[in-house]
């Protein structure tokens, strides 16, 4: 059994593909995914995933509860870890332009057992990320409606459970109805097709980036440098201010960086993946890291950090400046649009991971069904939408966000290790993009991701181990016995 778990999937070197050409290797004669995405669309796809919850929600909470003005350093730390992982993702995505992200990469390097583990972590990452951002979207929508005295009652706009001392308790609410609504609506967009989804995402990204730049430009005029003192507040306990608080905040906001991972899941639909994937992955990472740091500088400069612990910190900060009320409304609208684009990318990525795992026989075949007209994995899209809506409707944002970070960091660490392993086992493979100084970059990527992983894991280890146990049961009960690697279909 151990030998079977270590079996790796044969790698076919990436060849040139024409725009619109079907992806090879469909499942049981089903329709193919088609290559329609350009480098620009992939870059915007990444920006759409990254610029959202991190700026509009998590910056304020992480600053108020963990890092203070040093939240800027937290984003630098998270960005550095992501840069290491991003370089490794770029090498894999250019070399193996297929759907499946870290799952496909680990299958080719570390074996089927590790591939299943990473695939299951990606399920955790994407499902919970979509739900997390949907909860943030609900908060901004209700803040916007409050301007017109149309806000929903708290019982219908918040989760019926909250986290107290590490456990779930009833909050008195019934359902986060707006969060359920946005998941359902965006699942419908994803069902129609990748091209339509990418077009909608491009429009939304343009809106929210414009508003963020306006916030930086106009907000900078009201910065009071006294709000940056002390830059790193005095340590008040493990993970609360001081150096440990900066690191804990980095782990919390890390999940906002999974945009370039989402780009890699669309590799099988890129027109020229050898060139376009590195551009989309690394370009989105650079753009978003710069935006995050600038927004954090302005946000903590115009308002004392202890007052930023609200569901809508950017809007809250602008509320103190009557001359910027016009910008406050614009921020609320951009947040609603921006968080929508993040949900869109997450709900596009998860079904494509299921699609790839089903083609490998590790999940039932219906997860690999592709719509004959829209050429999308429609069954997976519907099922993912239902589960994500349930999570968003009933669970609080802090629990969802911590679970996302853990799944993301494990996947990133595995990809960094996989690049080094494949350099040794398959040095003959053509690599259109190579990680520079791989002997240094890859180990640093593994260490930095695992170091950040320890922060939320220390508090939620029981939930993560339970999730892993469920995944192991599914693999042993179905995936291990139906793997096409060991039982190829005739």
WOFENRA-V527698 format. One record per residue. N is the residue number from 1. PHI is phi in radians with two decimals (999 if undefined). PSI is psi in radians with two decimals (* if undefined). OMEGA is omega as a letter, one per 30 degrees, with the letter a starting at -180 (NA if undefined). Layout:
BEGIN
N/PHI/PSI/OMEGA
N/PHI/PSI/OMEGA
END
This chain:
BEGIN
1/999/-0.70/l
2/-1.06/-0.70/l
3/-1.07/-0.71/l
4/-1.14/-0.68/a
5/-1.15/-0.43/a
6/-1.67/0.01/l
7/-1.14/2.34/l
8/-1.84/2.68/a
9/-1.43/2.30/l
10/-1.01/2.47/a
11/-1.81/2.26/l
12/-1.80/2.13/l
13/-0.97/2.49/a
14/-1.20/2.32/l
15/-1.98/3.04/l
16/-1.24/2.43/l
17/-2.26/2.55/l
18/-1.54/2.69/l
19/-1.01/2.33/l
20/1.48/-0.09/a
21/-1.25/2.41/a
22/-1.13/2.63/l
23/-1.32/2.34/a
24/-1.31/2.77/l
25/1.49/0.87/a
26/-1.35/3.01/a
27/-1.78/2.01/l
28/0.89/0.77/l
29/1.32/0.17/l
30/-1.23/2.90/l
31/-1.10/2.68/a
32/-1.59/2.71/l
33/-1.27/2.65/a
34/-2.09/2.60/a
35/-1.49/1.81/a
36/-2.27/-0.20/a
37/-1.55/2.36/l
38/-1.65/3.01/l
39/-1.06/-0.69/l
40/-1.11/-0.76/l
41/-1.13/-0.64/l
42/-1.18/-0.72/l
43/-1.08/-0.78/l
44/-1.16/-0.56/l
45/-1.06/-0.79/l
46/-1.15/-0.79/l
47/-1.08/-0.66/l
48/-1.08/-0.58/l
49/-1.41/-0.65/a
50/-1.41/-0.82/a
51/-1.42/1.77/a
52/-3.06/-1.82/a
53/-1.06/-0.62/a
54/-1.04/-0.77/a
55/-1.41/-0.81/a
56/-1.47/-0.33/a
57/-2.22/-1.02/a
58/-1.30/-0.42/a
59/-1.02/-0.85/a
60/-1.16/-0.80/a
61/-1.14/-0.74/l
62/-1.17/-0.64/l
63/-1.20/-0.79/a
64/-1.20/-0.59/a
65/-1.83/-0.29/a
66/-2.36/-0.82/a
67/-2.03/-0.33/a
68/1.14/-2.65/l
69/-1.03/-0.35/l
70/-1.24/0.11/l
71/-0.99/-0.45/l
72/-1.07/-0.71/l
73/-1.18/-0.59/l
74/-1.07/-0.73/l
75/-1.23/-0.54/l
76/-1.13/-0.79/l
77/-1.06/-0.84/l
78/-1.09/-0.68/l
79/-1.15/-0.65/l
80/-1.13/-0.81/l
81/-1.05/-0.70/l
82/-1.20/-0.57/l
83/-1.11/-0.75/l
84/-1.04/-0.87/a
85/-1.15/-0.66/a
86/-1.10/-0.70/l
87/-1.08/-0.72/l
88/-1.18/-0.71/l
89/-1.06/-0.70/a
90/-1.11/-0.70/l
91/-1.12/-0.80/a
92/-1.13/-0.79/a
93/-1.14/-0.62/l
94/-1.28/-0.57/a
95/-1.44/-0.62/a
96/-2.20/1.34/a
97/-1.35/1.26/a
98/-2.28/2.83/l
99/-1.22/2.71/l
100/2.13/-0.27/l
101/0.96/-2.40/a
102/-1.06/-0.46/l
103/-1.06/-0.87/a
104/-1.13/-0.68/a
105/-1.15/-0.75/a
106/-1.23/-0.53/l
107/-1.11/-0.59/a
108/-1.44/-0.23/a
109/-2.15/-0.70/a
110/-1.94/-0.12/l
111/1.82/2.92/a
112/-1.15/-0.67/a
113/-1.07/-0.82/l
114/-1.18/-0.66/l
115/-1.05/-0.75/l
116/-1.11/-0.76/a
117/-1.03/-0.79/a
118/-1.21/-0.70/l
119/-1.02/-0.70/l
120/-1.20/-0.61/l
121/-1.14/-0.61/l
122/-1.20/-0.58/l
123/-1.06/-0.80/l
124/-1.03/-0.78/a
125/-1.08/-0.93/a
126/-1.33/-0.77/l
127/-1.04/-0.89/a
128/-1.25/-0.54/l
129/-1.14/-0.80/l
130/-1.04/-0.73/a
131/-1.20/-0.70/l
132/-1.04/-0.86/a
133/-1.20/-0.56/l
134/-1.09/-0.64/l
135/-1.16/-0.73/l
136/-1.12/-0.68/l
137/-1.04/-0.73/l
138/-1.05/-0.72/a
139/-1.11/-0.76/l
140/-1.22/-0.65/l
141/-1.08/-0.76/a
142/-1.18/-0.60/l
143/-1.14/-0.68/l
144/-1.16/-0.77/l
145/-1.14/-0.50/a
146/-1.11/-0.49/l
147/-1.05/-0.53/a
148/-1.88/0.28/a
149/1.03/0.61/a
150/-2.06/0.23/a
151/-1.09/2.51/l
152/-1.28/2.62/l
153/-1.10/2.65/a
154/-1.00/-0.54/a
155/-1.11/-0.43/a
156/-1.91/0.13/a
157/-2.30/0.33/l
158/-2.61/2.85/a
159/-1.29/2.51/l
160/-1.28/-0.10/l
161/-2.21/2.60/l
162/-2.40/2.86/a
163/-1.71/2.16/l
164/-2.29/2.08/a
165/0.94/0.69/l
166/1.46/-0.04/a
167/-2.10/2.77/l
168/-1.52/2.29/l
169/-2.32/2.76/l
170/-1.18/2.44/a
171/-1.79/-0.27/a
172/1.74/-0.25/l
173/-1.42/2.92/a
174/-1.79/-0.81/a
175/-2.96/2.50/l
176/-1.52/1.46/a
177/-1.10/-0.78/l
178/-1.06/-0.61/l
179/-1.13/-0.72/l
180/-1.12/-0.71/a
181/-1.08/-0.82/a
182/-1.19/-0.60/l
183/-1.09/-0.78/a
184/-1.12/-0.75/a
185/-1.15/-0.78/a
186/-1.28/-0.53/l
187/-1.05/-0.63/l
188/-1.11/-0.69/l
189/-1.13/-0.76/l
190/-1.14/-0.52/l
191/-1.14/-0.63/a
192/-1.22/-0.68/l
193/2.74/2.69/a
194/-1.14/-0.66/a
195/-1.16/-0.81/l
196/-1.10/-0.69/l
197/-1.12/-0.75/a
198/-1.14/-0.62/l
199/-1.15/-0.82/l
200/-1.04/-0.75/a
201/-1.09/-0.71/a
202/-1.06/-0.73/l
203/-1.13/-0.80/a
204/-1.13/-0.73/l
205/-1.05/-0.73/l
206/-1.05/-0.70/a
207/-1.16/-0.88/a
208/-1.27/-0.61/l
209/-1.16/-0.67/l
210/-1.06/-0.81/a
211/-1.16/-0.68/l
212/-1.09/-0.72/l
213/-1.12/-0.65/l
214/-1.12/-0.72/l
215/-1.08/-0.75/l
216/-1.13/-0.79/a
217/-1.18/-0.85/a
218/-1.41/-0.64/a
219/-1.17/-0.55/a
220/-1.05/-0.45/a
221/-1.24/-0.28/a
222/-1.93/0.21/a
223/-1.15/2.30/l
224/-1.96/1.93/a
225/-1.09/-0.31/l
226/-1.10/-0.47/l
227/-1.22/-0.25/l
228/-1.60/0.12/a
229/-1.97/2.23/f
230/-1.28/2.58/a
231/-1.15/-0.74/l
232/-2.00/1.80/a
233/-1.03/2.76/a
234/-1.09/2.45/a
235/-1.06/2.24/l
236/-2.02/0.23/a
237/2.43/2.99/a
238/-0.98/2.14/l
239/1.33/0.08/a
240/-2.12/1.69/a
241/1.17/3.12/a
242/1.19/-2.99/a
243/-1.09/-0.67/a
244/-1.15/-0.57/l
245/-1.18/-0.66/l
246/-1.09/-0.74/l
247/-1.19/-0.75/a
248/-1.10/-0.70/l
249/-1.11/-0.65/l
250/-1.08/-0.70/l
251/-1.17/-0.65/a
252/-1.16/-0.78/a
253/-1.44/-0.12/a
254/-1.03/-0.63/a
255/-1.12/-0.34/l
256/-1.20/-0.23/a
257/-1.60/0.12/a
258/-1.36/0.20/l
259/-1.04/-0.74/a
260/-1.25/-0.41/l
261/-1.16/-0.71/l
262/-1.11/-0.61/l
263/-1.05/-0.74/a
264/-1.16/-0.47/l
265/-1.20/-0.32/l
266/-1.71/0.24/a
267/-1.04/-0.58/a
268/-1.25/-0.10/l
269/-2.11/0.25/l
270/-1.48/2.48/a
271/-1.15/-0.82/a
272/-2.29/1.36/a
273/-1.08/-0.55/a
274/-1.08/-0.62/l
275/-1.67/-0.70/a
276/-1.33/-0.58/a
277/-1.14/-0.83/l
278/-1.04/-0.66/l
279/-1.11/-0.82/a
280/-1.13/-0.73/a
281/-1.26/-0.99/a
282/-1.28/-0.60/l
283/-1.10/-0.79/l
284/-1.15/-0.61/l
285/-1.14/-0.80/a
286/-1.12/-0.84/a
287/-1.04/-0.79/a
288/-1.28/-0.61/l
289/-1.11/-0.76/l
290/-1.08/-0.78/l
291/-1.09/-0.73/a
292/-1.05/-0.83/a
293/-1.12/-0.75/l
294/-1.13/-0.74/l
295/-1.11/-0.74/l
296/-1.08/-0.69/l
297/-1.09/-0.79/l
298/-1.21/-0.77/a
299/-1.07/-0.84/a
300/-1.34/-0.25/l
301/-1.48/-0.48/a
302/-1.71/-0.10/a
303/-2.66/2.39/l
304/-0.98/2.34/a
305/-1.01/-0.57/a
306/-1.11/-0.32/a
307/-1.60/0.08/a
308/-1.64/0.07/a
309/-1.41/1.11/l
310/-2.23/2.85/l
311/-1.15/-0.35/a
312/-2.31/1.23/a
313/-1.08/-0.66/a
314/-1.14/-0.78/l
315/-1.11/-0.71/l
316/-1.09/-0.76/a
317/-1.11/-0.72/a
318/-1.21/-0.38/a
319/-1.10/-0.38/a
320/-1.45/-0.03/a
321/-2.19/1.66/a
322/-0.93/-0.58/a
323/-1.18/-0.27/a
324/-1.92/0.28/a
325/-1.10/-0.56/l
326/-1.07/-0.64/l
327/-1.28/-0.54/l
328/-1.06/-0.78/l
329/-1.12/-0.72/l
330/-1.10/-0.68/l
331/-1.12/-0.73/l
332/-1.08/-0.75/l
333/-1.15/-0.76/l
334/-1.13/-0.64/l
335/-1.12/-0.75/l
336/-1.06/-0.78/l
337/-1.22/-0.74/a
338/-1.14/-0.78/l
339/-1.16/-0.53/l
340/-1.08/-0.72/a
341/-1.20/-0.58/l
342/-1.14/-0.79/l
343/-1.04/-0.70/l
344/-1.01/-0.84/a
345/-1.15/-0.72/l
346/-1.11/-0.75/a
347/-1.32/-0.24/l
348/-1.45/-0.63/a
349/-1.28/-0.78/a
350/-1.08/-0.81/l
351/-1.07/-0.51/a
352/-1.32/-0.46/l
353/-1.25/-0.76/l
354/-1.03/-0.71/l
355/-0.99/-0.83/a
356/-1.18/-0.73/a
357/-1.15/-0.61/l
358/-1.20/-0.67/l
359/-1.09/-0.51/l
360/-1.51/0.00/l
361/1.43/0.07/a
362/-1.48/-0.22/l
363/-2.31/2.76/l
364/-0.96/2.61/a
365/-1.05/-0.46/a
366/-1.15/-0.37/l
367/-1.20/-0.34/a
368/-1.70/0.08/a
369/-1.21/2.35/l
370/-2.00/2.35/a
371/-1.11/2.28/a
372/-1.12/-0.44/a
373/-1.70/-0.85/a
374/-1.57/-0.22/l
375/0.99/0.76/l
376/-2.16/2.67/l
377/-1.31/1.37/a
378/-1.23/-0.60/l
379/-1.14/-0.82/l
380/-1.08/-0.65/l
381/-1.08/-0.76/a
382/-1.16/-0.81/a
383/-1.14/-0.74/l
384/-1.08/-0.73/l
385/-1.06/-0.71/a
386/-1.14/-0.83/a
387/-1.17/-0.77/a
388/-1.09/-0.67/l
389/-1.11/-0.69/l
390/-1.13/-0.76/l
391/-1.10/-0.77/a
392/-1.17/-0.56/a
393/-1.33/-0.42/a
394/-2.09/-0.32/a
395/-1.94/2.63/a
396/-1.36/2.76/a
397/-1.18/-0.59/a
398/-1.17/-0.70/l
399/-1.18/-0.78/l
400/-1.05/-0.78/a
401/-1.11/-0.71/l
402/-1.12/-0.70/l
403/-1.14/-0.66/l
404/-1.06/-0.80/a
405/-1.02/-0.75/a
406/-1.13/-0.81/l
407/-1.10/-0.70/a
408/-1.13/-0.83/a
409/-1.13/-0.67/l
410/-1.12/-0.74/l
411/-1.12/-0.75/a
412/-1.13/-0.74/l
413/-1.07/-0.68/a
414/-1.15/-0.71/l
415/-1.10/-0.74/l
416/-1.07/-0.73/l
417/-1.18/-0.66/a
418/-1.10/-0.60/l
419/-1.08/-0.80/l
420/-1.12/-0.73/a
421/-1.10/-0.77/a
422/-1.22/-0.50/l
423/-1.07/-0.58/a
424/-1.47/-0.76/a
425/-1.40/-0.54/a
426/-2.36/1.12/l
427/-1.18/-0.24/a
428/-1.39/-0.28/a
429/-1.17/2.37/l
430/-1.18/2.34/a
431/-2.14/1.69/l
432/-1.02/-0.49/l
433/-2.32/2.30/a
434/-2.11/2.42/l
435/-1.15/2.15/l
436/-1.23/2.48/l
437/0.85/0.92/a
438/-1.01/-0.57/l
439/-1.12/-0.33/l
440/-1.81/-0.83/a
441/-1.11/-0.81/a
442/-1.12/-0.85/l
443/-1.07/-0.67/l
444/-1.09/-0.65/l
445/-1.10/-0.76/l
446/-1.09/-0.86/a
447/-1.12/-0.80/a
448/-1.15/-0.70/l
449/-1.18/-0.75/l
450/-1.20/-0.58/l
451/-1.11/-0.77/l
452/-1.20/-0.56/l
453/-1.07/-0.64/a
454/-1.07/-0.51/a
455/-1.06/-1.04/l
456/-1.28/-0.48/a
457/-1.10/-0.60/a
458/-1.05/-0.42/a
459/-1.77/-0.52/a
460/-2.09/0.54/a
461/-1.06/-0.61/a
462/-1.16/-0.68/l
463/-1.18/-0.74/a
464/-1.15/-0.76/l
465/-1.14/-0.60/l
466/-1.13/-0.73/l
467/-1.09/-0.78/l
468/-1.09/-0.68/l
469/-1.08/-0.71/l
470/-1.09/-0.78/l
471/-1.10/-0.70/l
472/-1.10/-0.69/l
473/-1.09/-0.78/a
474/-1.10/-0.72/a
475/-1.14/-0.81/a
476/-1.20/-0.60/a
477/-1.35/-0.53/a
478/-2.25/-1.02/a
479/-1.04/-0.75/a
480/-1.10/-0.63/a
481/-1.49/-0.28/a
482/-2.01/0.15/a
483/-1.01/2.19/l
484/-1.25/-0.30/l
485/-1.16/-0.67/l
486/-1.70/-0.41/a
487/-2.22/1.21/a
488/-1.05/2.49/l
489/-1.40/2.44/a
490/-1.42/*/NA
END
